[in-house]
């Protein structure tokens, strides 16, 4: 099941309709117990004190709702606001800030920030298979997020110039990584693991790719320093197009992204690119895929705490 196309649909405004929609997406073949995984011993749990949406597993003797075992578990935010948040974040090409969610959903800024990170967790990819293959082209390039210390008036000692490396298969998907530095030592294991050996590998003339490129079917480069951008099938225009969307989102929508959470924002932008309209995925289908990705994952506020990460 996909989400309704119209934002006027009751599932975005009514909690019972939202719960039924979420259950249909999570349980297309009927409810199963998230505790023990059994189908045939699950039944609705009646009683006015429980409210709608509760189920009981007769095997493990546990009660549950469709939220259990998902990023929405133990959340007090109404389900219809969750579905609307999924739809908005999945449909906004350059992202949607927590402040914007806070205003549109009518929740606190802290709740909106937490919801956004849990939705990004739902967007995290699970398929780590190889990119490329025989006859396919994969482009690699790197960019930086954040300003250089010399250009900042304050906190010049804080590391905010963070490196990102992305791989894009032409006509296919992207995979991005927040990396410690742009060096052959750092990038080689990532590229070797991610790209099939018979792939046509395309980069700019950065020396970090010179030796790495010899391990693939072919390796061609373009020299941007002399304004060479395309030479036959050698170019990095596809990955640079992805970076243009990513940068517009970071600087135009989010304005600032901390190093601790950069990987989650990369998951968000990768997900929307990988499930884009050009690949036949509509906005509502993309949102439904994100909701399916919410199952089997938990993200609590404690691991997201910047203070805890800084002390780790």
C-alpha positions, 0 to 999 in steps of 0.5 A: 500500500502507498500513502494517499496522494492528497494531503487532505486525506484523513490519514494526515489529520485523523489518528484512527485513519492514520493508524489504519494506514500505517497498519496496512503498510506495515502488515499487508498480510495481517498483524504479526507479533513484533516480540516473537514474530508469530502470525496465527496467535495474534488477535485484537485486544478489546476494552475501552481502557486500552483504546483502538489499535492494541493487539495481543499475542497468545503465544508470548503473552505480550500486548502491542500496537503497530508502533512497537518495534519501529522508530515510533515506539514510545512516542507520544506524538499522534500517528497522523502527525507522524505520517504527515512528517514522513510525507513532507520529508520524503517529498521535499527535495531539499529537505525540511528543517525541524523548525518547519516541521515544528510549525506545520505539525504543531509540535514542540521544536524538540519533538520535531527535531527528534522526529526528523532524526528518527525519520532519517534513521528509517531512510537509512539503506539496508542494501550494501551490495556492489555498485556498477558491474559489467558495462556500467559507469560509476562516478566518484567525487568528494565535497566538503560541508561547513566553512573553513576555520580561517573564514569564521569569526568565532570558534576557529578551533572547532572542526567543521570542514567535514569531508563527504565522498559519494558514489553515483551509478549513472541512471541508478543510485547514490551512496554517500559517506562522511569520511575522516579525510580525502586520501587514498588510504581512507577511500580505497577500502570504501571503493573496493568494497562498494564497486564491482571490479568490472565497472567503468570508474570515472573521476576527476584528476584527484591523485587519490583515485590514480592507483585505486582506479587501476583495480576496475574495468576502466578508469578515465578522468577529467581535468577540471583545472583546465575547464575540461568537464566532458571527454567522451564518456568521461565526466563527473556531472552526475555526482556533481548534480547530486552534490548540488541538491545536497548543498542547496539542502544543507545551506538553504534549508538546514543552514548548519549540520553538526559533524555528529549527525552529518551521516544521518543527513546523507542518508536522507538525501541519498534516500530521496535520490535513490527513490526519485521520480526519474526511477518511477517512484512517486512522492507517496510511494517514497514516503511509504518506503520510508515508513516501511524502513521505520520497522525493526529500528529504534532510535532513542533521544539519548544516543542523539544527545550531542553532549553524550556523543562529545563525551563518548 
